[in-house]
Amino acid sequence: MCLEKFCGKYCEMHKSPVNCLLHLIAGILIAYSLWVHNVKLILLAVLIVIVGHLIQIANKKGKKKKR
């Protein structure tokens, strides 16, 4: 039950194609930065994830105002 709720929220959060693309880029960047041992790239990937979440939050608020 708890896993279904988590998966539902996770899928809902990543419905935005921009957010999904940013998370994919960040995941690849984190894997690469761990491989080359570069902390700056890890921080950049975290920043990309944060921007993706901010875009998703902005999209949710925009949709609520239209209704």
C-alpha positions as CSV (number, residue, x, y, z in Angstrom):
1,M,0.0,0.0,0.0
2,C,2.7,2.5,1.0
3,L,4.8,1.5,-2.1
4,E,1.8,2.1,-4.4
5,K,1.3,5.6,-2.9
6,F,5.0,6.4,-3.3
7,C,5.0,5.2,-6.9
8,G,1.9,7.2,-7.7
9,K,3.3,10.4,-6.3
10,Y,6.7,9.7,-8.0
11,C,5.0,9.2,-11.4
12,E,2.8,12.3,-10.9
13,M,5.9,14.4,-10.1
14,H,7.7,13.3,-13.3
15,K,4.8,13.7,-15.8
16,S,6.3,17.0,-17.0
17,P,8.6,16.1,-19.9
18,V,11.0,18.9,-19.0
19,N,11.3,17.7,-15.4
20,C,11.8,14.1,-16.6
21,L,14.5,15.2,-19.1
22,L,16.3,17.2,-16.4
23,H,16.3,14.3,-14.0
24,L,17.6,12.0,-16.8
25,I,20.5,14.4,-17.6
26,A,21.2,14.8,-13.9
27,G,21.4,11.0,-13.4
28,I,23.8,10.6,-16.3
29,L,25.9,13.5,-15.0
30,I,26.0,12.0,-11.5
31,A,27.2,8.7,-12.8
32,Y,29.9,10.3,-14.9
33,S,31.0,12.6,-12.1
34,L,31.4,9.7,-9.8
35,W,33.4,7.9,-12.4
36,V,35.8,10.8,-12.9
37,H,35.7,11.8,-9.2
38,N,34.5,15.4,-9.9
39,V,32.6,17.0,-7.0
40,K,31.7,20.1,-9.1
41,L,29.8,18.0,-11.5
42,I,27.9,16.3,-8.7
43,L,26.9,19.7,-7.4
44,L,25.8,20.8,-10.9
45,A,23.6,17.6,-11.2
46,V,22.0,18.4,-7.8
47,L,21.3,21.9,-9.1
48,I,19.7,20.5,-12.2
49,V,17.4,18.3,-10.1
50,I,16.4,21.2,-8.0
51,V,15.6,23.3,-11.1
52,G,13.5,20.4,-12.4
53,H,11.5,20.2,-9.2
54,L,11.0,24.0,-9.3
55,I,9.7,23.8,-12.8
56,Q,7.3,21.0,-11.8
57,I,6.0,23.1,-8.8
58,A,5.5,26.1,-11.0
59,N,3.5,24.0,-13.5
60,K,1.3,22.7,-10.7
61,K,0.6,26.2,-9.4
62,G,-0.2,27.4,-12.9
63,K,-2.7,24.6,-13.5
64,K,-4.5,25.3,-10.3
65,K,-5.0,29.0,-11.1
66,K,-6.6,28.2,-14.5
67,R,-9.3,26.0,-13.0
